[in-house]
Amino acid sequence: MIDLKKVRENIEGYKAICKNKGKNIDVEAIIAKDDERKNLQKQIDDLKFQQKKFGEEKKYDEAKALKTEIQAKEETYQTIVEDLNKELLKMPNTSIHPDAPIGKNDTENVVIKTIGEPIKFSFEAKDHMELMKKHDMVDVERGVKLAGARSYFLKWDGMMLEQAILQYTLKKLVAKGFTPMNVPNIVNPEALQGTGYFPGGEEDAYWLERDNQWLIGTSEIPVTAYHMDEVLSEDELPKRYCGYSACYRREAGTYGKDTAGLYRVHQFMKVEQVVILPEDIAMSDEFHRQILQNAMEIIDDIKVPYRVLQLCTGDMAIGKYNSQDLECWMPSRDGYGETHSVTSFLDFQARRLNLRYRDKEGKIKYCYTMNNTAIATPRFLIAVIENYQQADGSIKVPEVLVPYMGKEFITTWK
């Protein structure tokens, strides 16, 4: 949960954070509720002390009368705690990185770097769906028949190219010291609440009602929650993981938006970087830079034009301390499309997950966490296929992926 002590130290500053993130939070009411909780806890403690004293003095009737009063106050206390916790789960991070510009929404994000020039074709370029259908790489019609809108089959070189990209990414991250993990795709609600997706993200997630479990929208969820309720040693930190998984999103509220092709689908694959750190701002900033650089290197290696955006306050979810997006050039959109994101949370997720560590002096502290989309397909396939198309309709395989594909060009399997 949010550190209310930190909020109390700078109430006006925290109100500004809420405003800049577009969150309508009644900070004073929450502080007052916490004061009520503290006062009631003191009353209960005092009554229990008095009850014990009556027992020692063999004043059993007085002790019995206090027991009834204590039970009533404890019931009230429990109600207050439950109400307070519901409010705390809606409260944004107590810090925002100084690099994050103040803004209302994604239109106020700032482009901080552009790498590579959008390709200019000497022929009439095709979009990824035309190319993939030409080479029998995708079947959307049967996907929709079996699973509804935004469903698809990847076939032949469509599947092989996806696997090549995923495997290249995994190999690169493992070489950098990341522990690869194939994670559960179904998790308990505590994992989603702990990572900050709940409350608020329920409409975009798939619920398995019978078991009260949920399909993950990113392996960030199980990987970050991997050490939930644990106390790590500072000597173990930082921990670097790369989670590999299928991901599922309902895309609630996006109907009519990006419906063509494979840009916005319900099921996709991702390799996610997750880092768990000690409470150290400088170290957090450095590892944030590193995992961003890792994602940029993967795009650089595959040689697709892209740009880096610094997210403004209004486009950052409640837990985000610092966040950037990577957008790859997609010729069919005549523009850039988001393919990656990197986010630091400081202790926001760790407090919700009860993820802690013991420092060298023996003090228990909350960890810092961060994550990054190292790669996500099939969206990244759009950029690769469209940028590498040739005049004869074939698709050149990026040089670093040739060993995984076993060919330099995608034509047909026949």
Secondary structure, DSSP 8 states (H G I E B T S, - for coil): ---HHHHHHTHHHHHHHHHHTT----HHHHHHHHHHHHHHHHHHHHHHHHHHHHHHTT-HHHHHHHHHHHHHHHHHHHHHHHHHHHHHTT---S---TTS---SSGGG-EEEEEES-----SS----HHHHHHHTT-EEHHHHHHHH-TT--EE-HHHHHHHHHHHHHHHHHHHHTT-EEEE--SEE-HHHHHHTT-TTT-GGGS-EETTTTEEE-SSTHHHHHGGGTT-EEEGGG-SEEEEEEEEEE---TT-TTSS-STTSS-SEEEEEEEEEEE-S-HHHHHHHHHHHHHHHHHHHHHHT--EEEEE--GGGS-TT-SEEEEEEEEEGGGTEEEEEEEEEEEETHHHHHHT-EEE-TTS-EEE-EEEEEEEEEETHHHHHHHHHTB-TTS-EE--GGGHHHHT-SEE----
